[in-house]
Amino acid sequence: MSDERLLSLFRKTEDSRYFAALYGRYIYLIYGLCLNYLKTEADAQDAVMTLFEDTQQKVQQYDIQFFKAWLYSVVKNYCLKVLRETQRRTEAEECAPVVEFDDFPTLFNEDRQEITLRLLRHCLDRLPEAQRISVELFFMSDHSYADIARTTGFPLKRVKSYIQNGKRNLKICMESEQR
């Protein structure tokens, strides 16, 4: 049976055997493409299984003229999405060790005294705006460096610098105000 016939039968009957036969024709193409993008056999195998489920649902939603070409673009887009997500996680993990949390007063400590909170707010308000925004987003809203860069439009390196300098300036301010 042709691709078009199998696709038509699957759409009419929703019998997954028709889709499995169609998908099976291109499984080596799918696996090879996933392996090319994702680089590891385990990731490629996971992608093939995920794509089977995803494409089985998607074929009902689209008017597909050439299944092989459509499938190629779906697989490629899926792999690129996985790579983007992996890159975002990697950027966040690479950035995390740069900041030390030990000496930064947080708002999540339940036994934080009201005086310290007022002092923190006072010192935050004295920071330059870019430092204040970056520090608040990073420490109080748990945003990553990349999220802050996207939200504010600041370059990623500037965000790191604003947070480091802001943290240092906060510490200096709080220590000097407590004396």
Backbone as a printed PyTorch tensor [residue, N CA C, xyz], in Angstrom:
tensor([[[  0.8340,  -1.1830,   0.0000],
         [  0.0000,   0.0000,   0.0000],
         [  0.8800,   1.2490,   0.0000]],

        [[  0.3780,   2.2750,  -0.6230],
         [  1.1160,   3.5320,  -0.6830],
         [  1.0030,   4.2700,   0.6510]],

        [[  1.8760,   5.2480,   0.8510],
         [  1.8180,   6.0820,   2.0550],
         [  0.4540,   6.7560,   2.1670]],

        [[ -0.0080,   7.2710,   1.0450],
         [ -1.2760,   7.9920,   1.0360],
         [ -2.4270,   7.0790,   1.4490]],

        [[ -2.3990,   5.8420,   0.9700],
         [ -3.4620,   4.8780,   1.2920],
         [ -3.4300,   4.5270,   2.7820]],

        [[ -2.2490,   4.2430,   3.3140],
         [ -2.1410,   3.9270,   4.7390],
         [ -2.5990,   5.1040,   5.5990]],

        [[ -2.2140,   6.2960,   5.2050],
         [ -2.6110,   7.4920,   5.9350],
         [ -4.1320,   7.6710,   5.8910]],

        [[ -4.7030,   7.4630,   4.7320],
         [ -6.1460,   7.5860,   4.5640],
         [ -6.8890,   6.5560,   5.4190]],

        [[ -6.4120,   5.3270,   5.4120],
         [ -7.0470,   4.2760,   6.2240],
         [ -6.9360,   4.5810,   7.7110]],

        [[ -5.7870,   5.0700,   8.1170],
         [ -5.6100,   5.4210,   9.5280],
         [ -6.5710,   6.5340,   9.9320]],

        [[ -6.6930,   7.5380,   9.0980],
         [ -7.5810,   8.6550,   9.4120],
         [ -9.0390,   8.2090,   9.4980]],

        [[ -9.4290,   7.3130,   8.6090],
         [-10.8250,   6.8480,   8.5980],
         [-11.1260,   5.9230,   9.7650]],

        [[-10.2200,   4.9840,  10.0350],
         [-10.4930,   3.9420,  11.0280],
         [ -9.8780,   4.2070,  12.3970]],

        [[ -8.8620,   5.0700,  12.4400],
         [ -8.0800,   5.3140,  13.6440],
         [ -7.4600,   4.0330,  14.1880]],

        [[ -7.2490,   3.0850,  13.3150],
         [ -6.5900,   1.8240,  13.6630],
         [ -5.0840,   2.0740,  13.6350]],

        [[ -4.4600,   1.9710,  14.7940],
         [ -3.0460,   2.3160,  14.9020],
         [ -2.1330,   1.3810,  14.1020]],

        [[ -2.6320,   0.2400,  13.6740],
         [ -1.8110,  -0.6630,  12.8480],
         [ -1.4390,  -0.0070,  11.5210]],

        [[ -2.3570,   0.7810,  10.9650],
         [ -2.0700,   1.4710,   9.7040],
         [ -0.9730,   2.5230,   9.9090]],

        [[ -1.1050,   3.2510,  11.0100],
         [ -0.0750,   4.2610,  11.2660],
         [  1.2580,   3.6020,  11.5850]],

        [[  1.2420,   2.5240,  12.3520],
         [  2.4850,   1.8140,  12.6860],
         [  3.1850,   1.3190,  11.4210]],

        [[  2.4160,   0.8270,  10.4700],
         [  3.0080,   0.3700,   9.2090],
         [  3.6320,   1.5430,   8.4520]],

        [[  2.9390,   2.6520,   8.4330],
         [  3.4340,   3.8500,   7.7560],
         [  4.6810,   4.3890,   8.4520]],

        [[  4.6250,   4.5070,   9.7490],
         [  5.7450,   5.0200,  10.5350],
         [  6.9430,   4.0770,  10.4130]],

        [[  6.6580,   2.7800,  10.4280],
         [  7.7130,   1.7770,  10.3340],
         [  8.5280,   1.8700,   9.0540]],

        [[  7.9230,   2.3390,   7.9860],
         [  8.6400,   2.5070,   6.7150],
         [  9.7860,   3.5060,   6.8470]],

        [[  9.6260,   4.4450,   7.7370],
         [ 10.5920,   5.5400,   7.8420],
         [ 11.3360,   5.5560,   9.1740]],

        [[ 11.2260,   4.4790,   9.9260],
         [ 11.8310,   4.4710,  11.2510],
         [ 13.3480,   4.6470,  11.1990]],

        [[ 13.9920,   4.0960,  10.1930],
         [ 15.4560,   4.2580,  10.0870],
         [ 15.8140,   5.6970,   9.7140]],

        [[ 15.0130,   6.3040,   8.8800],
         [ 15.2090,   7.7130,   8.5420],
         [ 15.0170,   8.5790,   9.7960]],

        [[ 13.9800,   8.3030,  10.5500],
         [ 13.6800,   9.0600,  11.7640],
         [ 14.8100,   8.8840,  12.7770]],

        [[ 15.2000,   7.6410,  13.0020],
         [ 16.2600,   7.3610,  13.9710],
         [ 17.5710,   8.0280,  13.5380]],

        [[ 17.9140,   7.9040,  12.2590],
         [ 19.1500,   8.5090,  11.7580],
         [ 19.1500,  10.0240,  11.9140]],

        [[ 18.0310,  10.6350,  11.6240],
         [ 17.9190,  12.0920,  11.7590],
         [ 18.0280,  12.5030,  13.2310]],

        [[ 17.3480,  11.7740,  14.0970],
         [ 17.4240,  12.0660,  15.5370],
         [ 18.8490,  11.8690,  16.0560]],

        [[ 19.4870,  10.8220,  15.6330],
         [ 20.8600,  10.5530,  16.0520],
         [ 21.7940,  11.6490,  15.5580]],

        [[ 21.5720,  12.1110,  14.3470],
         [ 22.3880,  13.1830,  13.7810],
         [ 22.2690,  14.4600,  14.6120]],

        [[ 21.0620,  14.7960,  15.0450],
         [ 20.8550,  16.0170,  15.8200],
         [ 21.1910,  15.8340,  17.2950]],

        [[ 20.7300,  14.7490,  17.8990],
         [ 20.8100,  14.5860,  19.3490],
         [ 22.0960,  13.9070,  19.8200]],

        [[ 22.7950,  13.2490,  18.9210],
         [ 24.1480,  12.7160,  19.1380],
         [ 24.2620,  11.4340,  19.9580]],

        [[ 23.2900,  11.0770,  20.7670],
         [ 23.4150,   9.8380,  21.5340],
         [ 22.3110,   8.8680,  21.1320]],

        [[ 22.6390,   7.5890,  21.1940],
         [ 21.6620,   6.5650,  20.8120],
         [ 20.4450,   6.5930,  21.7250]],

        [[ 20.6830,   6.7760,  23.0180],
         [ 19.5710,   6.7890,  23.9760],
         [ 18.6180,   7.9450,  23.6870]],

        [[ 19.1710,   9.1290,  23.4450],
         [ 18.3200,  10.2870,  23.1470],
         [ 17.5710,  10.0850,  21.8290]],

        [[ 18.2430,   9.5160,  20.8490],
         [ 17.6030,   9.2670,  19.5540],
         [ 16.4700,   8.2530,  19.6990]],

        [[ 16.6980,   7.2140,  20.4720],
         [ 15.6580,   6.2010,  20.6770],
         [ 14.4520,   6.8000,  21.4130]],

        [[ 14.7260,   7.6040,  22.4160],
         [ 13.6320,   8.2760,  23.1400],
         [ 12.8370,   9.1620,  22.1930]],

        [[ 13.5470,   9.8800,  21.3480],
         [ 12.8880,  10.7830,  20.4010],
         [ 12.0120,  10.0050,  19.4330]],

        [[ 12.4980,   8.8660,  18.9480],
         [ 11.7160,   8.0500,  18.0070],
         [ 10.4000,   7.6220,  18.6490]],

        [[ 10.4590,   7.2210,  19.9130],
         [  9.2410,   6.7850,  20.6030],
         [  8.2890,   7.9690,  20.8450]],

        [[  8.8360,   9.0820,  21.2630],
         [  8.0130,  10.2670,  21.4960],
         [  7.3710,  10.7370,  20.1970]],

        [[  8.1650,  10.7410,  19.1450],
         [  7.6640,  11.1850,  17.8460],
         [  6.5630,  10.2620,  17.3160]],

        [[  6.6540,   8.9800,  17.5990],
         [  5.6070,   8.0490,  17.1710],
         [  4.2670,   8.4860,  17.7600]],

        [[  4.2750,   8.7670,  19.0610],
         [  3.0400,   9.1860,  19.7200],
         [  2.5700,  10.5450,  19.2100]],

        [[  3.5080,  11.4820,  19.0900],
         [  3.1550,  12.8370,  18.6560],
         [  2.6130,  12.8610,  17.2280]],

        [[  3.3160,  12.1990,  16.3320],
         [  2.9080,  12.2560,  14.9230],
         [  1.6160,  11.5000,  14.6900]],

        [[  1.3670,  10.4870,  15.4780],
         [  0.1140,   9.7410,  15.3440],
         [ -1.0760,  10.6690,  15.6030]],

        [[ -0.9110,  11.5840,  16.5310],
         [ -1.9830,  12.5470,  16.8140],
         [ -1.9990,  13.6690,  15.7770]],

        [[ -0.8170,  14.1050,  15.3480],
         [ -0.7260,  15.2400,  14.4280],
         [ -1.2760,  14.9400,  13.0380]],

        [[ -1.1520,  13.7060,  12.5810],
         [ -1.6100,  13.4080,  11.2140],
         [ -3.1060,  13.6330,  11.0590]],

        [[ -3.8270,  13.5810,  12.1570],
         [ -5.2660,  13.8310,  12.0950],
         [ -5.5700,  15.3190,  11.9120]],

        [[ -4.6100,  16.1750,  12.2680],
         [ -4.8430,  17.6220,  12.2770],
         [ -4.4060,  18.3200,  10.9940]],

        [[ -3.5560,  17.6860,  10.2030],
         [ -2.9620,  18.3490,   9.0500],
         [ -3.3590,  17.6890,   7.7390]],

        [[ -3.3950,  18.4890,   6.6990],
         [ -3.6090,  17.9880,   5.3510],
         [ -2.2300,  17.6700,   4.7850]],

        [[ -1.8660,  16.4050,   4.7970],
         [ -0.5190,  15.9870,   4.4250],
         [ -0.5330,  15.4520,   2.9970]],

        [[  0.2350,  16.1010,   2.1320],
         [  0.3090,  15.6770,   0.7330],
         [  1.4160,  14.6490,   0.5150]],

        [[  2.5740,  14.9020,   1.1240],
         [  3.7260,  14.0020,   0.9890],
         [  4.2040,  13.6430,   2.3900]],

        [[  3.8170,  12.4450,   2.8340],
         [  4.0590,  12.0390,   4.2100],
         [  5.5440,  12.0770,   4.5660]],

        [[  6.3950,  11.5740,   3.7080],
         [  7.8260,  11.4930,   4.0150],
         [  8.4030,  12.8940,   4.2490]],

        [[  8.0740,  13.8420,   3.4170],
         [  8.5730,  15.2130,   3.5730],
         [  7.9970,  15.8500,   4.8360]],

        [[  6.7230,  15.6280,   5.0840],
         [  6.0850,  16.1640,   6.2860],
         [  6.7430,  15.5760,   7.5330]],

        [[  6.9530,  14.2680,   7.5300],
         [  7.5570,  13.5850,   8.6660],
         [  8.9720,  14.0990,   8.9170]],

        [[  9.7210,  14.2950,   7.8540],
         [ 11.0850,  14.8160,   7.9800],
         [ 11.0610,  16.1660,   8.6930]],

        [[ 10.1590,  17.0380,   8.3050],
         [ 10.1240,  18.3640,   8.9310],
         [  9.6540,  18.2800,  10.3830]],

        [[  8.7330,  17.3840,  10.7010],
         [  8.2790,  17.2110,  12.0810],
         [  9.4300,  16.7060,  12.9500]],

        [[ 10.1780,  15.7250,  12.4490],
         [ 11.2980,  15.1540,  13.2000],
         [ 12.3770,  16.2060,  13.4120]],

        [[ 12.7130,  16.9150,  12.3630],
         [ 13.7470,  17.9500,  12.4500],
         [ 13.3450,  19.0230,  13.4670]],

        [[ 12.1170,  19.5000,  13.4080],
         [ 11.6470,  20.5240,  14.3430],
         [ 11.6360,  20.0180,  15.7870]],

        [[ 11.2660,  18.7650,  15.9640],
         [ 11.2700,  18.1850,  17.3020],
         [ 12.6980,  18.1520,  17.8550]],

        [[ 13.6340,  17.6990,  17.0530],
         [ 15.0320,  17.6150,  17.4990],
         [ 15.5880,  18.9970,  17.8230]],

        [[ 15.2640,  19.9710,  17.0100],
         [ 15.7270,  21.3370,  17.2760],
         [ 15.1310,  21.8710,  18.5740]],

        [[ 13.8750,  21.5360,  18.8390],
         [ 13.2330,  21.9460,  20.0910],
         [ 13.9350,  21.3080,  21.2900]],

        [[ 14.2580,  20.0250,  21.1820],
         [ 14.9710,  19.3280,  22.2560],
         [ 16.3370,  19.9750,  22.4830]],

        [[ 17.0390,  20.2980,  21.4090],
         [ 18.3520,  20.9330,  21.5370],
         [ 18.2540,  22.3060,  22.2000]],

        [[ 17.2410,  23.0850,  21.8410],
         [ 17.0590,  24.4000,  22.4560],
         [ 16.7960,  24.2580,  23.9580]],

        [[ 15.9340,  23.3120,  24.3260],
         [ 15.6350,  23.0990,  25.7390],
         [ 16.8730,  22.6420,  26.4930]],

        [[ 17.6560,  21.7670,  25.8810],
         [ 18.8870,  21.2890,  26.4990],
         [ 19.8740,  22.4280,  26.6640]],

        [[ 19.9630,  23.2890,  25.6650],
         [ 20.8740,  24.4300,  25.7310],
         [ 20.4690,  25.3870,  26.8530]],

        [[ 19.1750,  25.6220,  27.0040],
         [ 18.7050,  26.5000,  28.0800],
         [ 19.0650,  25.9300,  29.4470]],

        [[ 18.8490,  24.6200,  29.6150],
         [ 19.1880,  23.9890,  30.8910],
         [ 20.6880,  24.0700,  31.1380]],

        [[ 21.4830,  23.8390,  30.0950],
         [ 22.9350,  23.8780,  30.2300],
         [ 23.4080,  25.2740,  30.6020]],

        [[ 22.8440,  26.3020,  29.9670],
         [ 23.2140,  27.6800,  30.2930],
         [ 22.8970,  27.9850,  31.7520]],

        [[ 21.7500,  27.5500,  32.2050],
         [ 21.3660,  27.8100,  33.5960],
         [ 22.2920,  27.0710,  34.5560]],

        [[ 22.6510,  25.8360,  34.2340],
         [ 23.5430,  25.0650,  35.0880],
         [ 24.9470,  25.6490,  35.1010]],

        [[ 25.4150,  26.1280,  33.9510],
         [ 26.7430,  26.7300,  33.8840],
         [ 26.8070,  28.0130,  34.6830]],

        [[ 25.7180,  28.7370,  34.7210],
         [ 25.6870,  30.0140,  35.4170],
         [ 25.5330,  29.8430,  36.9200]],

        [[ 24.8950,  28.7930,  37.3500],
         [ 24.5620,  28.6360,  38.7520],
         [ 25.7600,  28.7100,  39.7000]],

        [[ 26.8950,  28.0570,  39.4120],
         [ 27.9880,  28.0960,  40.3770],
         [ 28.6130,  29.4810,  40.5590]],

        [[ 28.3540,  30.4030,  39.6760],
         [ 28.9630,  31.7210,  39.7480],
         [ 28.4850,  32.4890,  40.9730]],

        [[ 27.2680,  32.2280,  41.4250],
         [ 26.6780,  32.9830,  42.5240],
         [ 26.7070,  32.1500,  43.7890]],

        [[ 27.1320,  32.7720,  44.8740],
         [ 27.1210,  32.1030,  46.1660],
         [ 25.9420,  32.6350,  46.9610]],

        [[ 25.1650,  31.7410,  47.5130],
         [ 23.9650,  32.1430,  48.2210],
         [ 24.1920,  32.3190,  49.7170]],

        [[ 25.2920,  31.8210,  50.2450],
         [ 25.4890,  31.7570,  51.6850],
         [ 25.3190,  33.0950,  52.3900]],

        [[ 25.8970,  34.1420,  51.8380],
         [ 25.8700,  35.4020,  52.5530],
         [ 24.7910,  36.3510,  52.0370]],

        [[ 23.8710,  35.8560,  51.2270],
         [ 22.8070,  36.7120,  50.7060],
         [ 21.5530,  36.4950,  51.5300]],

        [[ 21.0240,  37.5330,  52.1480],
         [ 19.7930,  37.3520,  52.9250],
         [ 18.6140,  37.1150,  51.9920]],

        [[ 17.8660,  36.0810,  52.2340],
         [ 16.7340,  35.7800,  51.3700],
         [ 15.4240,  36.0700,  52.0900]],

        [[ 14.3850,  36.2070,  51.2990],
         [ 13.0700,  36.4460,  51.8690],
         [ 12.3770,  35.1430,  52.2520]],

        [[ 13.0000,  34.0170,  51.9630],
         [ 12.3420,  32.7430,  52.1850],
         [ 12.6770,  32.1410,  53.5460]],

        [[ 13.5360,  32.7810,  54.2830],
         [ 13.8940,  32.3110,  55.6010],
         [ 12.7950,  32.7410,  56.5650]],

        [[ 12.0910,  31.7810,  57.1460],
         [ 10.9110,  32.0990,  57.9430],
         [ 11.2250,  32.8870,  59.2070]],

        [[ 12.4240,  32.7170,  59.7570],
         [ 12.7300,  33.4130,  61.0000],
         [ 13.4110,  34.7670,  60.7600]],

        [[ 13.3180,  35.2680,  59.5490],
         [ 13.8870,  36.5740,  59.1920],
         [ 13.1360,  37.6510,  59.9630]],

        [[ 13.8450,  38.5050,  60.6300],
         [ 13.2110,  39.5610,  61.4150],
         [ 12.7590,  40.7020,  60.5190]],

        [[ 11.7300,  41.3880,  60.9820],
         [ 11.1690,  42.5030,  60.2200],
         [ 12.2070,  43.5820,  59.9520]],

        [[ 13.0910,  43.8080,  60.8940],
         [ 14.1310,  44.8330,  60.7330],
         [ 15.0360,  44.4910,  59.5570]],

        [[ 15.4250,  43.2390,  59.4520],
         [ 16.2920,  42.8160,  58.3600],
         [ 15.5830,  42.9710,  57.0200]],

        [[ 14.3030,  42.6880,  56.9960],
         [ 13.5440,  42.8550,  55.7570],
         [ 13.4870,  44.3250,  55.3410]],

        [[ 13.2610,  45.1850,  56.2990],
         [ 13.2490,  46.6220,  55.9850],
         [ 14.6130,  47.0950,  55.5190]],

        [[ 15.6520,  46.5960,  56.1700],
         [ 17.0190,  46.9520,  55.7830],
         [ 17.3220,  46.4500,  54.3770]],

        [[ 16.9050,  45.2340,  54.0820],
         [ 17.1010,  44.6750,  52.7430],
         [ 16.3920,  45.5350,  51.7040]],

        [[ 15.1420,  45.9070,  51.9610],
         [ 14.3860,  46.7410,  51.0190],
         [ 15.0640,  48.1030,  50.8420]],

        [[ 15.5120,  48.6730,  51.9490],
         [ 16.2060,  49.9670,  51.9000],
         [ 17.4590,  49.8680,  51.0180]],

        [[ 18.2530,  48.8290,  51.2240],
         [ 19.4860,  48.6720,  50.4490],
         [ 19.1950,  48.3240,  48.9910]],

        [[ 18.1680,  47.5400,  48.7570],
         [ 17.7760,  47.2340,  47.3710],
         [ 17.4010,  48.5190,  46.6360]],

        [[ 16.6630,  49.3820,  47.3170],
         [ 16.2410,  50.6390,  46.6990],
         [ 17.4180,  51.5630,  46.3850]],

        [[ 18.5270,  51.3810,  47.0600],
         [ 19.7110,  52.2120,  46.8280],
         [ 20.5840,  51.7000,  45.6890]],

        [[ 20.3260,  50.4790,  45.2250],
         [ 21.1090,  49.9320,  44.1100],
         [ 20.7670,  50.6570,  42.8090]],

        [[ 21.7210,  50.7140,  41.8790],
         [ 21.3680,  51.1950,  40.5360],
         [ 20.2500,  50.3130,  39.9700]],

        [[ 19.3980,  50.8920,  39.1570],
         [ 18.1920,  50.2120,  38.6950],
         [ 18.4730,  48.8470,  38.0580]],

        [[ 19.4620,  48.7710,  37.1730],
         [ 19.7580,  47.5040,  36.4860],
         [ 20.1810,  46.4330,  37.4800]],

        [[ 20.9780,  46.8140,  38.4860],
         [ 21.3870,  45.8550,  39.5160],
         [ 20.1840,  45.4150,  40.3440]],

        [[ 19.3590,  46.3820,  40.7290],
         [ 18.1970,  46.0640,  41.5580],
         [ 17.2470,  45.1040,  40.8420]],

        [[ 16.9470,  45.4100,  39.5980],
         [ 16.0360,  44.5600,  38.8210],
         [ 16.6090,  43.1560,  38.6910]],

        [[ 17.8800,  43.0690,  38.3280],
         [ 18.5190,  41.7650,  38.1280],
         [ 18.5590,  40.9610,  39.4200]],

        [[ 18.9170,  41.6110,  40.5230],
         [ 18.9910,  40.9260,  41.8160],
         [ 17.6110,  40.4440,  42.2430]],

        [[ 16.6050,  41.2990,  42.1170],
         [ 15.2520,  40.9010,  42.5170],
         [ 14.7480,  39.7270,  41.6840]],

        [[ 14.9610,  39.7880,  40.3860],
         [ 14.4900,  38.6880,  39.5300],
         [ 15.2280,  37.3900,  39.8400]],

        [[ 16.5310,  37.4880,  40.0860],
         [ 17.3270,  36.2810,  40.3140],
         [ 17.0420,  35.6610,  41.6770]],

        [[ 17.1330,  36.4580,  42.7320],
         [ 17.0280,  35.9060,  44.0820],
         [ 15.6010,  35.7980,  44.5950]],

        [[ 14.7410,  36.7120,  44.2080],
         [ 13.4140,  36.7080,  44.7940],
         [ 12.3650,  36.0740,  43.8990]],

        [[ 12.6400,  36.0170,  42.6160],
         [ 11.6810,  35.3990,  41.6960],
         [ 12.2370,  34.1370,  41.0460]],

        [[ 13.4330,  33.7450,  41.4410],
         [ 14.0650,  32.5060,  40.9490],
         [ 14.1840,  32.4380,  39.4350]],

        [[ 14.4610,  33.5500,  38.7790],
         [ 14.6940,  33.5450,  37.3430],
         [ 16.1490,  33.1760,  37.0700]],

        [[ 16.4040,  32.5140,  35.9650],
         [ 17.7770,  32.2000,  35.5590],
         [ 18.3890,  33.4270,  34.8940]],

        [[ 19.6970,  33.3860,  34.6970],
         [ 20.3650,  34.4830,  33.9940],
         [ 19.7260,  34.6920,  32.6170]],

        [[ 19.5120,  33.5810,  31.9110],
         [ 18.9450,  33.6670,  30.5590],
         [ 17.5380,  34.2720,  30.5880]],

        [[ 16.7220,  33.8900,  31.5900],
         [ 15.3750,  34.4570,  31.7180],
         [ 15.4380,  35.9620,  31.9530]],

        [[ 16.3580,  36.3710,  32.8030],
         [ 16.4950,  37.7980,  33.1090],
         [ 16.9280,  38.5570,  31.8610]],

        [[ 17.8660,  37.9920,  31.1120],
         [ 18.3220,  38.6480,  29.8880],
         [ 17.1650,  38.8130,  28.9070]],

        [[ 16.3510,  37.7600,  28.7560],
         [ 15.2060,  37.8350,  27.8400],
         [ 14.1700,  38.8440,  28.3360]],

        [[ 13.9020,  38.8400,  29.6350],
         [ 12.8740,  39.7120,  30.2040],
         [ 13.2660,  41.1860,  30.1280]],

        [[ 14.5090,  41.4730,  30.4700],
         [ 14.9430,  42.8670,  30.5700],
         [ 15.5560,  43.4120,  29.2970]],

        [[ 16.0670,  42.5240,  28.4620],
         [ 16.7780,  42.9620,  27.2660],
         [ 18.2470,  43.2320,  27.5370]],

        [[ 18.7050,  43.0310,  28.7920],
         [ 20.1180,  43.2060,  29.1080],
         [ 20.9090,  42.0600,  28.4810]],

        [[ 22.1170,  42.2980,  28.0090],
         [ 22.9660,  41.1980,  27.5300],
         [ 23.2670,  40.2330,  28.6850]],

        [[ 23.4340,  38.9470,  28.3690],
         [ 23.6320,  37.9150,  29.3840],
         [ 24.8290,  38.2280,  30.2830]],

        [[ 25.9450,  38.6750,  29.7000],
         [ 27.1240,  38.9890,  30.5050],
         [ 26.8480,  40.1490,  31.4490]],

        [[ 26.0480,  41.1090,  31.0080],
         [ 25.6870,  42.2440,  31.8620],
         [ 24.8270,  41.7700,  33.0330]],

        [[ 23.9150,  40.8420,  32.7650],
         [ 23.0560,  40.3200,  33.8340],
         [ 23.9260,  39.6970,  34.9210]],

        [[ 24.8970,  38.8850,  34.5200],
         [ 25.7960,  38.2550,  35.4970],
         [ 26.5280,  39.3210,  36.3060]],

        [[ 26.9970,  40.3250,  35.6250],
         [ 27.7270,  41.4070,  36.2800],
         [ 26.8100,  42.1880,  37.2250]],

        [[ 25.6050,  42.5090,  36.7710],
         [ 24.6600,  43.2400,  37.6180],
         [ 24.3540,  42.4660,  38.8940]],

        [[ 24.1770,  41.1630,  38.7700],
         [ 23.8460,  40.3470,  39.9360],
         [ 25.0340,  40.2850,  40.8930]],

        [[ 26.2290,  40.0420,  40.3670],
         [ 27.4110,  39.9670,  41.2250],
         [ 27.6640,  41.3000,  41.9260]],

        [[ 27.6260,  42.3900,  41.1630],
         [ 27.8680,  43.7130,  41.7520],
         [ 26.7390,  44.1120,  42.6970]],

        [[ 25.5160,  43.7980,  42.3140],
         [ 24.3750,  44.1050,  43.1690],
         [ 24.4440,  43.3540,  44.4850]],

        [[ 24.8180,  42.1070,  44.4250],
         [ 24.9490,  41.2940,  45.6270],
         [ 26.0300,  41.8740,  46.5490]],

        [[ 27.1610,  42.2280,  45.9680],
         [ 28.2480,  42.8180,  46.7430],
         [ 27.8080,  44.1500,  47.3560]],

        [[ 27.1530,  44.9930,  46.5480],
         [ 26.7070,  46.2930,  47.0440],
         [ 25.6490,  46.1540,  48.1380]],

        [[ 24.7810,  45.1670,  48.0050],
         [ 23.7860,  44.9140,  49.0500],
         [ 24.4530,  44.5330,  50.3600]],

        [[ 25.4220,  43.6590,  50.2680],
         [ 26.1320,  43.1990,  51.4540],
         [ 26.8280,  44.3720,  52.1380]],

        [[ 27.5080,  45.2090,  51.3550],
         [ 28.2050,  46.3730,  51.8960],
         [ 27.2070,  47.3170,  52.5640]],

        [[ 26.1140,  47.5860,  51.8740],
         [ 25.0880,  48.4870,  52.4080],
         [ 24.5130,  47.9420,  53.7090]],

        [[ 24.1530,  46.6740,  53.7250],
         [ 23.5310,  46.1090,  54.9120],
         [ 24.5060,  46.0840,  56.0970]],

        [[ 25.7580,  45.7820,  55.8270],
         [ 26.7530,  45.7760,  56.8930],
         [ 26.9780,  47.1850,  57.4470]],

        [[ 27.0430,  48.1670,  56.5490],
         [ 27.2890,  49.5460,  57.0130],
         [ 26.0710,  50.1050,  57.7540]],

        [[ 24.8680,  49.7310,  57.3550],
         [ 23.6580,  50.2270,  58.0200],
         [ 23.4460,  49.5770,  59.3820]],

        [[ 23.9690,  48.3690,  59.5850],
         [ 23.7810,  47.6680,  60.8400],
         [ 24.7450,  48.1660,  61.9010]],

        [[ 25.7770,  48.8980,  61.5200],
         [ 26.7730,  49.3910,  62.4990],
         [ 26.2740,  50.5770,  63.2290]]])
